[in-house]
Amino acid sequence: MSLLFIGIDPETGDKQSPTVWVDQAKQEIVFQGWKPTPELASECAAFEVPGHAWGIPEGESVVRIPARMTHMIREACDAVERSDLR
Protein backbone atom coordinates (compact mmCIF):
# COMPACT_ATOMS: atom_id res chain seq x y z
CA MET A 1 0.00 0.00 0.00
CA SER A 2 1.29 3.42 -0.91
CA LEU A 3 -0.09 5.77 1.75
CA LEU A 4 0.41 9.50 1.51
CA PHE A 5 0.06 11.05 4.96
CA ILE A 6 -2.12 14.18 4.81
CA GLY A 7 -2.59 15.16 8.43
CA ILE A 8 -3.51 14.34 12.00
CA ASP A 9 -5.89 16.25 14.26
CA PRO A 10 -3.59 18.62 16.17
CA GLU A 11 -6.01 18.95 19.08
CA THR A 12 -6.39 15.31 20.11
CA GLY A 13 -3.25 15.00 22.19
CA ASP A 14 -1.10 11.90 22.39
CA LYS A 15 -3.84 9.37 23.19
CA GLN A 16 -6.13 9.90 20.17
CA SER A 17 -5.29 10.47 16.56
CA PRO A 18 -7.93 11.07 13.88
CA THR A 19 -5.84 10.93 10.73
CA VAL A 20 -6.25 11.40 6.96
CA TRP A 21 -4.22 9.58 4.29
CA VAL A 22 -4.50 9.00 0.56
CA ASP A 23 -3.93 5.49 -0.79
CA GLN A 24 -2.12 6.45 -3.97
CA ALA A 25 -2.30 3.00 -5.55
CA LYS A 26 -6.07 2.63 -5.10
CA GLN A 27 -6.90 6.35 -5.40
CA GLU A 28 -8.84 6.29 -2.14
CA ILE A 29 -9.04 8.58 0.87
CA VAL A 30 -8.40 6.75 4.15
CA PHE A 31 -9.68 8.02 7.49
CA GLN A 32 -8.88 7.03 11.04
CA GLY A 33 -11.40 8.47 13.46
CA TRP A 34 -13.39 7.92 16.59
CA LYS A 35 -15.86 5.07 16.80
CA PRO A 36 -19.43 6.33 16.77
CA THR A 37 -21.62 6.13 19.83
CA PRO A 38 -24.21 3.35 19.63
CA GLU A 39 -26.85 6.05 19.08
CA LEU A 40 -24.99 7.57 16.13
CA ALA A 41 -24.30 4.14 14.60
CA SER A 42 -28.01 3.30 14.88
CA GLU A 43 -29.00 6.61 13.31
CA CYS A 44 -26.60 6.04 10.41
CA ALA A 45 -27.80 2.45 9.95
CA ALA A 46 -31.42 3.62 9.84
CA PHE A 47 -30.73 6.24 7.16
CA GLU A 48 -32.42 5.21 3.93
CA VAL A 49 -31.30 6.13 0.44
CA PRO A 50 -33.39 4.90 -2.51
CA GLY A 51 -31.60 2.18 -4.44
CA HIS A 52 -29.15 1.35 -1.64
CA ALA A 53 -29.14 -1.33 1.01
CA TRP A 54 -30.46 -0.42 4.43
CA GLY A 55 -27.97 -0.37 7.27
CA ILE A 56 -24.19 -0.46 7.32
CA PRO A 57 -22.93 -3.30 5.12
CA GLU A 58 -20.45 -5.87 6.37
CA GLY A 59 -16.95 -4.58 5.71
CA GLU A 60 -17.94 -0.92 6.12
CA SER A 61 -17.85 1.31 9.18
CA VAL A 62 -18.84 4.75 10.36
CA VAL A 63 -16.08 6.93 11.84
CA ARG A 64 -16.21 10.42 13.28
CA ILE A 65 -13.74 13.08 12.11
CA PRO A 66 -13.65 16.51 13.77
CA ALA A 67 -14.75 19.42 11.57
CA ARG A 68 -11.46 21.19 12.35
CA MET A 69 -9.86 18.64 9.98
CA THR A 70 -11.86 19.88 6.97
CA HIS A 71 -8.78 21.42 5.37
CA MET A 72 -7.01 18.04 5.58
CA ILE A 73 -9.97 16.31 3.92
CA ARG A 74 -9.89 18.91 1.13
CA GLU A 75 -6.16 18.35 0.72
CA ALA A 76 -6.77 14.59 0.48
CA CYS A 77 -9.47 15.17 -2.15
CA ASP A 78 -7.07 17.33 -4.16
CA ALA A 79 -4.28 14.74 -3.84
CA VAL A 80 -6.43 11.84 -4.97
CA GLU A 81 -7.62 13.82 -8.01
CA ARG A 82 -4.13 14.90 -9.14
CA SER A 83 -3.15 13.39 -12.45
CA ASP A 84 0.23 12.23 -11.10
CA LEU A 85 -1.58 9.66 -8.91
CA ARG A 86 -3.28 7.99 -11.87
C-alpha positions in Angstrom: 0.0 0.0 0.0 1.3 3.4 -0.9 -0.1 5.8 1.7 0.4 9.5 1.5 0.1 11.1 5.0 -2.1 14.2 4.8 -2.6 15.2 8.4 -3.5 14.3 12.0 -5.9 16.2 14.3 -3.6 18.6 16.2 -6.0 19.0 19.1 -6.4 15.3 20.1 -3.2 15.0 22.2 -1.1 11.9 22.4 -3.8 9.4 23.2 -6.1 9.9 20.2 -5.3 10.5 16.6 -7.9 11.1 13.9 -5.8 10.9 10.7 -6.2 11.4 7.0 -4.2 9.6 4.3 -4.5 9.0 0.6 -3.9 5.5 -0.8 -2.1 6.5 -4.0 -2.3 3.0 -5.6 -6.1 2.6 -5.1 -6.9 6.3 -5.4 -8.8 6.3 -2.1 -9.0 8.6 0.9 -8.4 6.7 4.1 -9.7 8.0 7.5 -8.9 7.0 11.0 -11.4 8.5 13.5 -13.4 7.9 16.6 -15.9 5.1 16.8 -19.4 6.3 16.8 -21.6 6.1 19.8 -24.2 3.4 19.6 -26.9 6.0 19.1 -25.0 7.6 16.1 -24.3 4.1 14.6 -28.0 3.3 14.9 -29.0 6.6 13.3 -26.6 6.0 10.4 -27.8 2.5 9.9 -31.4 3.6 9.8 -30.7 6.2 7.2 -32.4 5.2 3.9 -31.3 6.1 0.4 -33.4 4.9 -2.5 -31.6 2.2 -4.4 -29.1 1.3 -1.6 -29.1 -1.3 1.0 -30.5 -0.4 4.4 -28.0 -0.4 7.3 -24.2 -0.5 7.3 -22.9 -3.3 5.1 -20.4 -5.9 6.4 -17.0 -4.6 5.7 -17.9 -0.9 6.1 -17.8 1.3 9.2 -18.8 4.8 10.4 -16.1 6.9 11.8 -16.2 10.4 13.3 -13.7 13.1 12.1 -13.6 16.5 13.8 -14.8 19.4 11.6 -11.5 21.2 12.3 -9.9 18.6 10.0 -11.9 19.9 7.0 -8.8 21.4 5.4 -7.0 18.0 5.6 -10.0 16.3 3.9 -9.9 18.9 1.1 -6.2 18.4 0.7 -6.8 14.6 0.5 -9.5 15.2 -2.2 -7.1 17.3 -4.2 -4.3 14.7 -3.8 -6.4 11.8 -5.0 -7.6 13.8 -8.0 -4.1 14.9 -9.1 -3.2 13.4 -12.4 0.2 12.2 -11.1 -1.6 9.7 -8.9 -3.3 8.0 -11.9 
